[in-house]
Amino acid sequence: AICNSLDEVRAALPHFHPPIVVKADGLAAGKGVVIAKTKDEAASVASEMLSGKMLGEAGARVVLEECLTGDELSFLVFSDGERVAPLVAAQDHKRIGEGDTGPNTGGMGAYSTPTIIDDKMRDWLVTHIARPVVAGMKAEGSEYRGVLYCGLMMTARGPMVLEFNCRFGDPEAQPILMRLESDLIEALEASVDGRVSDGDFRWSPDASVCVVMSSEGYPGTFEAGKRISGLEQAEKMEGIKIFHAGTNKRDGIYYTSGGRVLGVTSRAADLATAVKRVYDAVSVIKFEGAYYRKDIAARALAKK
C-alpha cells in the first residue's frame, strides 16, 4: 500500500498481518525501512516518517508491505536498454546486530561465491525479473542503460522483489568486483553504447567477503573525527583490499567522517578462508568506537 498521509496508513493497516514493513518511498541511504511488530508500531513509524522527523523529505510518502522471510539476494545486471548481462550474485547483511537483529542499515557486510545461486536460478532471475523491467522501461519511453540492482528475498514461494536501484549496491559491489577478472570500464562502455552481451564478464571462481566497520552509534547518532590506525598493515595482508567510505585524510592521517567507515574486503579460493582473511584484517584496524558484525557469511558457512 502506498500512503501519502497517516489517514491512508490507518485505512490500509487492517489489510496487513504483523510484522509489517514500513518503507520510506524516497532515498534514505539504506535506512528507510522499519519492520514493525504491531499495527500500532507501524502507525507510529509511518507518522514519524510522514512528518519529516525521521527521514526528512524521503519519508513524505510511505509504503506498507508484507514482511517476507528467507535469504536476501542482491542480483545485478548491466543493461544497454534492451539486452541484459548478469553479474555474479551477492548476499548483503542489512541489520546492525549479529544474527540479523536491530535496525536496518545501509549494509554491514556482504559475500559472493560461485555457489550462492546456480545457473538455473540466475537464468530465471534474468528472464522473469531483470529483462521484463528493462523491457518495460523501454516501452514507457525510459530506456535504461547501466547497472540495475535487483534486491530480492528468496522465500519458500520463490524469489520476491524487495527493491530496485539504479546503481551498484554497497557493500555488495565490493565482493562482486573483487571477483571480476575482465575490464569493468569496457563493460560500462558496452552498456552505454548498446552492445551488452553475456560474454562481457569473466569471473574468478574464488569467494569474496566484505565486512563493514562502522562508527559507534550507527545507524543512529555517531561521532566523527576518530583517528584510524592499522590500514597499511591490513592492506599488506594476502587477498585484502580496503574500500574507504566515511573517512577523510588530514596531514597523511585518516579519520572517521561517517557512519559506515570502511569496507574491508577479502578474496580467497574458498569461503572459509575468505572469512578468516577478512576478520584477520579487521582485527588490526583500530579507531575509537569501531563496530563490526562478527557473523558475515556465517550462515553460508554453516550450510556447508
Backbone bond lengths (Angstrom), bond angles and torsions (degrees), N, CA, C in turn:
res aa  C-N    CA-C-N  psi(-1)  N-CA   C-N-CA  omega(-1)  CA-C   N-CA-C  phi
1 A - - - 1.454 - - 1.525 110.03 -
2 I 1.317 117.26 130.51 1.456 122.71 176.70 1.517 108.38 -99.01
3 C 1.331 116.24 124.67 1.467 120.56 -172.26 1.523 111.28 -126.37
4 N 1.328 115.24 131.78 1.460 121.51 179.02 1.512 112.93 -103.34
5 S 1.341 116.92 -4.82 1.460 120.48 -179.05 1.513 109.11 -151.66
6 L 1.324 115.21 164.37 1.456 120.27 178.66 1.528 110.95 -65.86
7 D 1.323 117.28 -32.60 1.476 120.15 176.84 1.526 110.45 -62.40
8 E 1.324 116.60 -40.70 1.467 119.57 178.17 1.528 111.04 -67.10
9 V 1.316 117.14 -35.85 1.466 121.02 176.40 1.522 109.85 -61.62
10 R 1.331 116.46 -48.24 1.470 121.06 -178.45 1.528 111.35 -63.53
11 A 1.322 116.31 -33.58 1.465 119.62 178.72 1.530 111.27 -71.20
12 A 1.328 116.57 -30.19 1.464 120.46 -177.16 1.519 113.14 -84.95
13 L 1.321 117.65 -29.23 1.466 121.25 -172.58 1.535 114.76 -57.03
14 P 1.337 120.16 -36.53 1.473 118.45 179.09 1.527 114.15 -59.86
15 H 1.338 117.62 -17.16 1.458 120.85 -179.12 1.533 112.34 -87.17
16 F 1.343 117.14 -0.24 1.458 121.49 -177.51 1.518 111.11 -116.69
17 H 1.327 114.51 152.36 1.460 121.86 172.93 1.520 108.33 -113.32
18 P 1.339 118.20 131.06 1.470 120.04 179.22 1.530 111.82 -61.51
19 P 1.330 117.01 153.53 1.462 126.93 -2.83 1.531 111.59 -71.98
20 I 1.326 115.60 151.83 1.456 122.68 -176.00 1.532 109.23 -120.06
21 V 1.314 116.09 133.56 1.464 120.41 177.97 1.524 108.85 -88.11
22 V 1.335 115.56 125.07 1.468 121.80 175.87 1.524 106.75 -111.81
23 K 1.315 115.81 120.16 1.473 120.60 -171.64 1.525 110.04 -127.09
24 A 1.319 115.73 130.20 1.465 119.89 172.22 1.521 108.98 -68.46
25 D 1.327 116.89 136.93 1.464 120.28 -177.80 1.524 112.27 -78.66
26 G 1.334 117.03 -16.96 1.465 120.57 179.98 1.514 112.00 -93.52
27 L 1.330 116.02 -178.49 1.458 122.37 -179.73 1.523 109.90 -79.42
28 A 1.349 115.34 125.73 1.462 119.17 -173.99 1.526 112.30 -134.34
29 A 1.328 116.83 26.67 1.470 122.44 176.49 1.516 112.63 54.65
30 G 1.328 116.04 36.37 1.456 120.17 176.95 1.514 114.90 80.00
31 K 1.344 116.96 5.03 1.472 119.87 -175.77 1.527 111.87 -115.85
32 G 1.328 117.17 18.18 1.454 120.68 -175.66 1.508 115.03 -96.25
33 V 1.335 117.86 21.25 1.462 121.42 -178.32 1.523 109.75 -125.30
34 V 1.337 115.72 130.17 1.467 121.59 175.32 1.525 108.11 -128.18
35 I 1.323 116.56 132.70 1.459 121.25 175.29 1.524 108.01 -97.79
36 A 1.322 115.67 107.73 1.471 121.87 -175.61 1.525 110.12 -89.28
37 K 1.338 115.60 132.71 1.469 120.52 -177.77 1.521 112.48 -79.29
38 T 1.328 117.67 -22.03 1.460 121.74 -179.35 1.522 109.89 -135.29
39 K 1.329 116.22 165.51 1.466 120.26 177.47 1.523 110.73 -67.37
40 D 1.344 116.63 -35.49 1.465 119.46 178.00 1.522 111.16 -63.77
41 E 1.339 116.30 -41.26 1.460 119.50 177.91 1.521 110.73 -65.35
42 A 1.332 116.89 -39.49 1.469 120.57 178.58 1.523 110.53 -61.11
43 A 1.332 116.93 -42.65 1.464 120.77 178.97 1.525 110.84 -64.67
44 S 1.341 116.18 -40.34 1.457 120.38 -179.41 1.531 111.26 -65.68
45 V 1.329 116.72 -44.85 1.469 121.01 179.04 1.527 110.54 -63.48
46 A 1.331 116.11 -44.68 1.465 120.10 179.10 1.528 110.80 -60.27
47 S 1.327 116.29 -39.41 1.466 120.56 178.68 1.520 111.26 -62.24
48 E 1.346 116.09 -43.02 1.468 120.50 178.79 1.526 110.97 -63.38
49 M 1.334 116.35 -40.27 1.461 119.65 179.44 1.523 111.12 -67.26
50 L 1.327 116.23 -48.73 1.464 120.59 -175.85 1.525 112.06 -64.02
51 S 1.335 116.27 -31.05 1.467 120.00 -178.79 1.528 112.37 -75.07
52 G 1.348 115.82 -15.29 1.457 120.10 -178.03 1.508 113.70 89.59
53 K 1.346 117.20 -4.25 1.462 120.17 -177.55 1.521 112.38 -69.32
54 M 1.325 117.05 -32.29 1.467 120.27 -174.89 1.519 112.92 -87.89
55 L 1.339 117.51 -46.08 1.466 120.79 -170.59 1.522 113.55 -134.03
56 G 1.324 117.57 10.09 1.458 119.50 -178.71 1.523 111.32 67.49
57 E 1.331 116.49 -141.89 1.466 121.02 -176.67 1.526 112.91 -65.08
58 A 1.328 117.55 -22.04 1.469 120.43 -179.37 1.526 111.81 -61.08
59 G 1.331 116.63 -25.89 1.456 120.61 -178.18 1.520 114.06 -99.51
60 A 1.328 117.87 16.05 1.469 120.91 -178.53 1.522 112.53 -64.01
61 R 1.332 115.87 -22.86 1.462 121.75 173.40 1.517 107.37 -136.37
62 V 1.332 117.24 140.42 1.463 120.12 -178.43 1.521 110.37 -122.73
63 V 1.321 114.43 156.85 1.455 122.23 178.72 1.528 108.32 -120.89
64 L 1.319 116.40 130.41 1.465 121.46 173.35 1.525 108.23 -101.36
65 E 1.337 115.70 132.73 1.457 119.56 -177.29 1.523 111.12 -136.90
66 E 1.329 114.47 155.76 1.460 121.42 169.97 1.524 109.20 -61.78
67 C 1.319 117.08 139.98 1.459 121.00 177.35 1.528 109.19 -83.92
68 L 1.315 115.82 114.24 1.459 121.39 -178.02 1.523 109.74 -93.35
69 T 1.337 115.80 145.23 1.457 120.54 178.17 1.524 109.86 -118.63
70 G 1.317 115.43 147.46 1.459 121.73 -178.73 1.510 109.57 145.84
71 D 1.313 117.21 -163.25 1.465 122.76 177.80 1.519 109.65 -95.60
72 E 1.332 115.24 130.42 1.468 118.62 175.32 1.527 109.93 -72.24
73 L 1.318 115.44 149.28 1.458 121.28 177.44 1.516 109.11 -140.92
74 S 1.305 115.97 131.80 1.466 121.42 174.72 1.522 107.75 -103.17
75 F 1.334 115.03 116.34 1.463 121.29 -176.09 1.518 107.96 -120.78
76 L 1.325 117.14 115.10 1.453 122.47 -175.11 1.522 110.59 -113.42
77 V 1.315 115.23 144.00 1.460 120.97 174.83 1.518 109.43 -134.01
78 F 1.316 116.64 155.64 1.459 122.46 168.01 1.527 107.48 -97.94
79 S 1.311 115.70 135.97 1.463 121.36 178.84 1.526 109.91 -121.32
80 D 1.350 115.00 144.02 1.463 118.89 172.65 1.533 110.26 -109.77
81 G 1.329 115.44 18.38 1.452 121.08 -179.67 1.505 112.97 99.77
82 E 1.347 116.49 -17.14 1.464 121.54 179.84 1.524 111.12 -137.91
83 R 1.333 116.51 -51.98 1.458 120.91 179.13 1.525 110.24 -95.89
84 V 1.339 116.04 158.48 1.458 120.61 175.06 1.519 109.67 -131.30
85 A 1.322 116.01 147.62 1.460 123.29 175.72 1.522 107.87 -126.79
86 P 1.331 117.77 120.14 1.463 119.82 -176.33 1.520 113.32 -77.12
87 L 1.321 115.55 145.09 1.454 122.27 168.75 1.530 107.68 -91.79
88 V 1.322 117.15 171.70 1.460 118.82 173.74 1.525 108.82 -68.81
89 A 1.324 116.63 152.24 1.459 121.49 -176.46 1.526 110.94 -85.25
90 A 1.332 114.89 164.16 1.467 121.52 177.31 1.518 108.76 -144.79
91 Q 1.314 115.58 163.08 1.466 120.40 173.93 1.521 109.28 -121.69
92 D 1.321 115.02 126.43 1.453 123.41 179.65 1.527 109.43 -91.65
93 H 1.324 116.52 158.24 1.462 122.95 174.13 1.533 106.33 -122.33
94 K 1.333 115.90 99.46 1.465 120.85 -167.99 1.535 113.98 -81.15
95 R 1.325 117.17 -36.35 1.467 119.22 -172.94 1.525 111.53 -74.60
96 I 1.312 116.45 152.85 1.459 121.95 -177.49 1.521 111.79 -71.71
97 G 1.343 117.15 -31.15 1.456 120.33 -172.42 1.507 114.16 -100.88
98 E 1.312 115.73 154.21 1.456 121.36 177.10 1.521 110.44 -62.51
99 G 1.326 115.40 148.52 1.455 119.26 -174.64 1.515 112.25 74.66
100 D 1.347 116.67 17.66 1.469 122.40 -179.01 1.517 111.18 57.66
101 T 1.325 115.94 55.72 1.457 123.07 177.82 1.522 109.85 -118.07
102 G 1.343 115.44 161.87 1.450 120.73 177.50 1.519 112.56 83.34
103 P 1.333 116.46 -175.57 1.470 120.59 -176.50 1.517 113.29 -69.98
104 N 1.333 115.00 160.81 1.461 121.07 175.43 1.521 110.61 -71.67
105 T 1.314 114.31 153.53 1.459 121.79 177.08 1.528 108.48 -130.23
106 G 1.310 116.07 -174.09 1.452 120.12 172.08 1.516 112.49 -73.06
107 G 1.340 116.71 -9.74 1.463 122.41 -179.22 1.517 110.31 129.28
108 M 1.337 116.65 126.23 1.466 121.40 -177.14 1.522 113.03 -104.71
109 G 1.311 116.95 1.64 1.452 120.13 178.73 1.512 110.18 160.69
110 A 1.313 116.32 163.95 1.462 121.10 -179.33 1.513 108.83 -158.91
111 Y 1.329 114.79 160.37 1.462 119.04 174.43 1.521 109.37 -141.76
112 S 1.320 115.48 159.35 1.459 121.97 176.72 1.521 108.58 -142.62
113 T 1.327 115.61 131.92 1.469 122.32 176.48 1.522 108.38 -137.06
114 P 1.341 117.57 162.86 1.469 119.81 178.06 1.528 113.23 -65.99
115 T 1.330 117.32 -18.08 1.468 120.27 -174.71 1.524 113.48 -105.96
116 I 1.328 118.15 9.31 1.466 119.75 -177.66 1.531 110.57 -63.08
117 I 1.342 117.24 -35.28 1.463 122.91 165.62 1.526 106.98 -140.39
118 D 1.337 116.36 156.31 1.463 118.81 178.38 1.532 110.23 -92.93
119 D 1.325 116.01 174.70 1.468 120.75 -176.58 1.526 111.67 -62.27
120 K 1.333 116.69 -35.23 1.465 120.31 -179.45 1.521 110.85 -64.29
121 M 1.341 116.81 -44.34 1.466 120.22 178.13 1.523 110.74 -67.32
122 R 1.335 117.83 -40.79 1.471 120.15 177.60 1.522 110.73 -57.00
123 D 1.326 116.37 -46.47 1.462 119.97 -179.19 1.528 111.17 -65.27
124 W 1.343 117.12 -36.46 1.470 120.85 178.34 1.529 110.30 -63.95
125 L 1.319 116.50 -43.24 1.462 120.39 -179.15 1.527 111.48 -65.12
126 V 1.338 116.45 -37.78 1.459 119.88 176.62 1.523 110.35 -64.77
127 T 1.333 116.37 -46.89 1.466 121.68 -174.13 1.515 112.84 -70.85
128 H 1.325 117.81 -39.48 1.459 121.12 -171.05 1.530 114.52 -102.03
129 I 1.333 117.97 -14.21 1.468 119.27 -178.17 1.530 111.30 -124.21
130 A 1.327 117.94 -63.04 1.468 120.02 -172.49 1.517 112.88 -66.33
131 R 1.324 116.81 -50.87 1.470 119.54 -175.85 1.536 112.08 -64.41
132 P 1.344 120.26 -42.86 1.474 119.37 177.51 1.526 113.47 -61.82
133 V 1.331 117.76 -34.26 1.461 120.20 178.17 1.528 110.34 -65.32
134 V 1.330 116.32 -46.67 1.462 120.25 179.61 1.524 110.77 -63.61
135 A 1.347 117.09 -41.54 1.466 120.59 178.84 1.526 110.83 -65.39
136 G 1.328 116.30 -39.28 1.458 120.27 179.47 1.513 112.40 -65.09
137 M 1.325 116.57 -40.17 1.461 119.92 178.25 1.525 111.11 -65.61
138 K 1.332 116.29 -39.38 1.467 119.02 178.28 1.526 110.14 -65.08
139 A 1.338 116.63 -40.63 1.464 120.43 -179.76 1.520 111.58 -63.72
140 E 1.327 116.73 -29.13 1.469 121.50 179.65 1.532 112.36 -88.80
141 G 1.337 116.31 4.80 1.457 119.49 177.98 1.511 114.56 83.76
142 S 1.347 117.06 15.80 1.466 121.25 179.70 1.519 109.26 -122.10
143 E 1.321 116.45 63.98 1.460 121.25 -178.32 1.517 109.91 -55.57
144 Y 1.331 115.75 129.32 1.459 120.13 -174.21 1.521 111.26 -109.58
145 R 1.326 115.29 122.52 1.459 121.76 176.02 1.521 108.48 -122.51
146 G 1.325 115.17 129.94 1.464 119.86 -178.63 1.507 110.29 136.21
147 V 1.317 114.91 -160.64 1.466 120.20 -178.31 1.524 109.36 -91.85
148 L 1.317 115.87 132.35 1.465 122.73 177.26 1.516 108.02 -113.87
149 Y 1.318 115.02 121.19 1.469 122.16 -179.15 1.523 108.39 -97.98
150 C 1.330 115.82 120.98 1.460 121.55 176.98 1.527 107.87 -107.80
151 G 1.326 116.74 109.62 1.456 121.38 177.26 1.516 108.78 -90.24
152 L 1.322 117.15 117.16 1.458 122.07 -171.11 1.519 111.77 -122.39
153 M 1.336 115.65 156.48 1.453 122.21 167.84 1.516 107.26 -117.57
154 M 1.323 115.66 123.17 1.464 120.89 -178.93 1.530 107.76 -88.51
155 T 1.321 115.54 91.77 1.459 121.78 -174.14 1.527 110.61 -94.33
156 A 1.329 115.27 173.84 1.467 120.55 176.33 1.521 111.10 -63.97
157 R 1.335 116.95 -21.51 1.470 121.83 177.92 1.520 112.30 -90.65
158 G 1.322 116.82 0.11 1.450 121.08 -178.69 1.515 111.19 112.04
159 P 1.345 118.44 -178.66 1.469 121.83 -179.47 1.535 111.49 -66.17
160 M 1.333 114.92 133.18 1.462 122.10 176.59 1.525 109.11 -123.59
161 V 1.320 116.76 137.75 1.464 120.98 -178.38 1.526 110.41 -79.87
162 L 1.319 116.07 128.07 1.461 122.01 172.45 1.520 111.23 -95.47
163 E 1.325 116.39 -41.28 1.463 120.06 -176.33 1.521 110.37 -165.76
164 F 1.329 114.64 161.97 1.460 122.35 168.67 1.522 107.99 -122.38
165 N 1.327 116.21 143.62 1.454 121.54 173.95 1.520 109.46 -132.18
166 C 1.314 116.05 146.56 1.462 121.20 178.07 1.528 109.48 -96.57
167 R 1.327 114.84 57.60 1.465 121.34 -176.50 1.524 108.99 -170.91
168 F 1.333 115.56 170.28 1.452 120.49 167.50 1.527 108.94 -69.47
169 G 1.308 116.80 159.20 1.462 120.33 173.18 1.519 110.32 -88.77
170 D 1.303 116.53 151.89 1.455 122.66 173.46 1.530 106.82 -127.23
171 P 1.330 118.62 109.13 1.462 128.25 28.30 1.533 116.22 -104.50
172 E 1.324 119.99 11.87 1.470 119.91 -176.76 1.536 113.11 -64.46
173 A 1.328 116.59 -34.37 1.467 119.49 -178.32 1.522 111.59 -58.41
174 Q 1.316 117.31 -34.41 1.469 120.06 -176.08 1.535 111.71 -61.87
175 P 1.337 120.27 -57.41 1.464 118.40 178.83 1.528 113.68 -67.54
176 I 1.330 117.54 -32.15 1.464 119.28 177.84 1.527 110.47 -63.05
177 L 1.314 116.85 -50.36 1.461 120.15 -176.20 1.528 112.17 -73.28
178 M 1.335 117.70 -23.35 1.465 119.72 173.78 1.530 111.05 -64.50
179 R 1.328 116.57 -24.50 1.471 120.82 -179.91 1.526 112.88 -93.40
180 L 1.324 117.07 -6.66 1.468 120.50 -178.15 1.524 110.30 -77.93
181 E 1.342 116.91 125.78 1.461 120.95 -179.70 1.524 112.87 -109.86
182 S 1.330 117.00 -9.15 1.462 120.14 175.11 1.529 109.17 -95.52
183 D 1.314 116.18 -179.54 1.463 121.44 -172.46 1.530 111.04 -83.90
184 L 1.323 116.80 117.30 1.464 121.35 -179.95 1.523 111.63 -64.55
185 I 1.319 117.11 -40.80 1.468 120.74 -177.79 1.533 110.48 -63.12
186 E 1.327 116.90 -40.90 1.464 119.73 178.08 1.527 111.08 -62.16
187 A 1.328 116.92 -38.87 1.465 120.67 178.51 1.523 111.01 -66.93
188 L 1.321 116.79 -39.76 1.467 120.70 177.75 1.532 110.41 -64.01
189 E 1.319 115.91 -42.61 1.469 119.95 179.62 1.524 110.86 -65.76
190 A 1.347 117.30 -37.06 1.468 120.65 177.31 1.520 110.62 -63.34
191 S 1.324 116.63 -37.15 1.457 120.89 178.10 1.523 110.72 -64.42
192 V 1.316 116.47 -43.95 1.463 121.68 -179.37 1.531 110.85 -67.61
193 D 1.337 116.61 -39.07 1.465 121.73 -173.37 1.523 113.78 -85.41
194 G 1.342 117.72 -3.19 1.459 120.14 177.28 1.506 114.79 80.01
195 R 1.340 117.14 35.46 1.465 119.55 -179.43 1.530 111.80 -136.61
196 V 1.307 116.10 41.06 1.458 120.84 176.92 1.530 110.00 -70.58
197 S 1.329 116.41 139.39 1.460 121.84 173.09 1.515 108.40 -147.37
198 D 1.339 116.31 163.68 1.463 120.17 -178.95 1.517 112.47 -63.48
199 G 1.308 117.26 -17.86 1.457 120.54 -178.66 1.512 114.10 -85.13
200 D 1.326 117.73 7.31 1.453 120.29 -176.31 1.527 113.53 -73.79
201 F 1.341 117.79 -14.84 1.461 120.32 -174.09 1.522 112.09 -123.24
202 R 1.325 115.38 143.89 1.456 122.86 167.56 1.524 107.39 -122.93
203 W 1.333 115.75 130.38 1.455 120.07 -172.48 1.521 111.75 -118.34
204 S 1.323 115.48 143.93 1.454 121.18 172.76 1.529 109.06 -75.50
205 P 1.341 117.35 144.65 1.467 120.05 174.26 1.528 112.51 -77.91
206 D 1.324 117.31 0.58 1.464 121.32 -179.28 1.526 111.96 -69.18
207 A 1.326 114.72 166.86 1.459 122.50 171.21 1.526 109.03 -99.48
208 S 1.315 116.50 152.92 1.461 121.15 177.52 1.525 109.48 -140.16
209 V 1.329 114.99 141.92 1.471 121.12 -177.30 1.520 109.05 -134.46
210 C 1.325 116.45 136.28 1.467 122.38 174.82 1.529 109.13 -118.82
211 V 1.321 116.42 130.02 1.464 122.50 174.44 1.525 107.82 -116.39
212 V 1.320 116.37 125.07 1.459 121.51 -179.90 1.526 109.67 -88.53
213 M 1.310 115.81 127.89 1.460 121.60 171.88 1.524 107.53 -98.53
214 S 1.323 115.83 125.96 1.461 120.22 -174.25 1.522 111.25 -122.11
215 S 1.325 114.63 167.83 1.459 121.67 177.49 1.525 110.11 -80.26
216 E 1.309 116.56 144.86 1.462 121.47 177.48 1.537 110.12 -57.19
217 G 1.319 116.57 130.43 1.457 121.00 -178.66 1.509 114.17 103.66
218 Y 1.353 117.14 -24.01 1.458 121.10 178.31 1.530 109.34 -61.92
219 P 1.351 121.12 139.56 1.468 128.31 10.38 1.531 114.56 -88.37
220 G 1.327 116.79 13.21 1.456 120.66 174.73 1.523 110.11 -92.18
221 T 1.316 115.41 -144.02 1.463 121.27 -178.38 1.528 110.67 -74.33
222 F 1.315 116.33 137.12 1.460 120.94 -179.94 1.518 109.49 -143.55
223 E 1.323 115.70 161.92 1.456 121.67 176.55 1.532 109.87 -100.40
224 A 1.313 115.98 142.83 1.463 121.84 177.29 1.523 108.97 -109.22
225 G 1.338 115.26 179.38 1.448 119.95 176.68 1.515 114.89 84.69
226 K 1.341 118.04 17.98 1.460 121.35 179.81 1.533 109.63 -88.08
227 R 1.324 116.00 132.33 1.473 120.64 -178.00 1.528 110.50 -69.72
228 I 1.340 115.72 136.48 1.468 121.37 -179.05 1.522 108.93 -107.61
229 S 1.333 115.84 132.71 1.459 120.41 177.32 1.529 109.46 -127.35
230 G 1.317 116.01 162.38 1.460 121.27 175.41 1.504 115.09 91.00
231 L 1.336 118.76 0.70 1.466 120.84 -176.03 1.534 111.66 -65.32
232 E 1.327 117.00 -45.34 1.462 119.43 -178.69 1.522 111.09 -62.99
233 Q 1.325 117.41 -41.42 1.460 121.11 179.05 1.528 110.76 -63.16
234 A 1.332 116.41 -43.05 1.465 120.32 -178.85 1.519 111.38 -65.93
235 E 1.323 117.03 -40.36 1.467 120.58 -177.07 1.523 112.70 -68.50
236 K 1.326 118.01 -19.73 1.462 121.60 178.43 1.527 112.16 -83.15
237 M 1.324 117.13 -9.47 1.464 120.83 -178.10 1.528 110.00 -75.34
238 E 1.309 116.93 149.05 1.459 122.27 -173.85 1.526 111.94 -61.34
239 G 1.351 115.47 131.49 1.455 121.14 174.09 1.506 115.54 72.49
240 I 1.334 118.18 18.17 1.471 121.62 -174.82 1.522 111.33 -110.71
241 K 1.334 114.98 136.81 1.466 121.97 170.26 1.523 107.29 -136.50
242 I 1.327 116.43 136.68 1.462 120.97 -178.25 1.516 109.38 -110.62
243 F 1.328 115.56 123.38 1.461 122.46 177.85 1.526 108.50 -101.40
244 H 1.322 116.27 124.16 1.462 120.88 -179.16 1.533 110.29 -84.35
245 A 1.318 115.90 140.87 1.469 122.00 177.67 1.523 108.34 -126.34
246 G 1.337 116.98 -83.47 1.460 120.80 -179.65 1.515 111.41 -92.90
247 T 1.340 116.05 67.26 1.468 120.29 177.28 1.526 110.05 -134.12
248 N 1.327 115.36 157.10 1.458 120.11 165.25 1.530 108.33 -140.03
249 K 1.313 115.75 164.84 1.458 121.09 -173.59 1.521 109.79 -124.09
250 R 1.332 115.89 126.03 1.455 121.51 178.05 1.526 108.74 -132.08
251 D 1.316 115.42 124.93 1.468 121.22 178.82 1.517 111.93 53.31
252 G 1.342 115.90 39.81 1.445 120.81 176.16 1.516 115.07 80.28
253 I 1.325 117.98 4.68 1.469 121.99 -177.97 1.521 109.16 -118.60
254 Y 1.328 116.27 135.01 1.460 121.24 178.72 1.528 110.81 -87.96
255 Y 1.357 114.71 141.46 1.462 122.37 176.60 1.525 109.33 -131.05
256 T 1.317 115.44 155.89 1.466 118.98 176.57 1.524 109.89 -73.91
257 S 1.345 115.47 145.24 1.468 119.32 179.54 1.529 111.99 -141.43
258 G 1.326 117.00 6.18 1.465 119.84 -178.33 1.511 111.69 -154.53
259 G 1.333 115.29 -178.64 1.455 120.79 -179.84 1.517 111.94 -72.42
260 R 1.329 115.64 -55.13 1.469 119.72 173.33 1.522 107.20 -91.33
261 V 1.307 116.42 119.01 1.459 121.67 -168.51 1.526 112.35 -96.04
262 L 1.330 116.83 -52.16 1.461 122.08 -174.92 1.522 110.89 -137.96
263 G 1.326 116.30 147.54 1.451 122.03 170.66 1.519 108.51 -113.25
264 V 1.319 116.28 93.08 1.462 121.50 -178.40 1.528 107.39 -80.48
265 T 1.332 117.22 122.53 1.462 120.98 -169.09 1.518 111.11 -130.27
266 S 1.339 115.02 137.64 1.465 121.14 -179.08 1.521 110.30 -121.43
267 R 1.331 114.29 163.24 1.459 121.86 171.98 1.522 107.83 -141.88
268 A 1.345 115.82 136.79 1.460 120.42 -179.45 1.525 109.03 -156.64
269 A 1.328 115.87 170.16 1.465 120.75 -175.71 1.519 112.89 -67.30
270 D 1.332 117.87 -23.32 1.457 120.83 178.27 1.523 109.28 -142.86
271 L 1.322 116.02 163.39 1.464 121.34 -173.36 1.522 111.74 -65.49
272 A 1.312 117.84 -42.09 1.462 120.25 -178.34 1.529 111.24 -59.50
273 T 1.325 116.71 -42.30 1.465 120.41 178.71 1.518 111.01 -68.24
274 A 1.337 116.52 -39.29 1.471 119.86 178.45 1.521 110.81 -62.87
275 V 1.331 117.23 -40.28 1.469 121.08 178.22 1.523 110.45 -64.12
276 K 1.330 117.27 -45.31 1.467 120.31 179.55 1.523 110.56 -61.72
277 R 1.318 116.62 -43.86 1.465 119.65 -178.52 1.523 111.67 -61.72
278 V 1.336 116.01 -44.28 1.465 117.84 -175.48 1.525 111.42 -67.52
279 Y 1.335 117.54 -39.02 1.465 118.73 -179.68 1.530 111.82 -75.17
280 D 1.324 117.53 -28.51 1.469 119.41 172.07 1.524 110.11 -62.83
281 A 1.328 116.31 -40.18 1.469 120.13 179.04 1.527 111.22 -69.33
282 V 1.319 116.56 -43.00 1.466 120.52 179.16 1.530 110.70 -58.95
283 S 1.322 116.47 -36.24 1.468 120.58 -174.60 1.525 113.59 -65.46
284 V 1.335 117.82 -21.43 1.469 119.39 -178.24 1.528 112.26 -97.10
285 I 1.336 117.54 -5.86 1.468 121.30 178.68 1.526 108.57 -93.60
286 K 1.319 116.35 127.22 1.464 120.71 -174.29 1.534 111.35 -127.40
287 F 1.315 115.79 137.48 1.462 122.11 163.38 1.520 107.42 -158.24
288 E 1.316 116.36 152.30 1.460 121.07 -175.41 1.535 110.58 -60.04
289 G 1.335 116.38 127.93 1.464 120.94 178.25 1.512 114.07 80.44
290 A 1.329 118.43 12.72 1.466 120.89 -178.57 1.526 110.34 -60.85
291 Y 1.332 115.25 134.71 1.462 120.78 178.15 1.520 109.07 -133.83
292 Y 1.333 115.85 143.32 1.455 120.90 173.72 1.521 108.59 -156.14
293 R 1.316 115.70 151.62 1.459 120.60 175.14 1.528 109.73 -76.35
294 K 1.317 115.31 141.00 1.466 121.08 -177.58 1.522 112.30 -101.21
295 D 1.353 116.88 10.66 1.465 119.34 -175.81 1.530 113.31 -125.93
296 I 1.326 117.18 26.07 1.466 119.15 178.04 1.538 109.10 -65.41
297 A 1.322 115.50 127.55 1.479 123.97 -178.92 1.523 112.96 71.33
298 A 1.327 118.74 8.34 1.468 120.74 -176.99 1.526 111.81 -64.30
299 R 1.322 117.17 -38.49 1.468 118.90 -179.86 1.515 111.45 -66.32
300 A 1.324 116.64 -37.48 1.465 119.86 177.81 1.523 110.63 -65.20
301 L 1.324 117.21 -39.65 1.458 120.57 177.65 1.521 111.30 -65.96
302 A 1.334 116.16 -38.64 1.468 120.35 -179.90 1.526 111.09 -64.12
303 K 1.337 116.53 -36.01 1.469 120.38 179.38 1.514 111.62 -65.80
304 K 1.353 115.58 -29.72 1.454 119.13 -179.75 1.523 111.42 -72.74
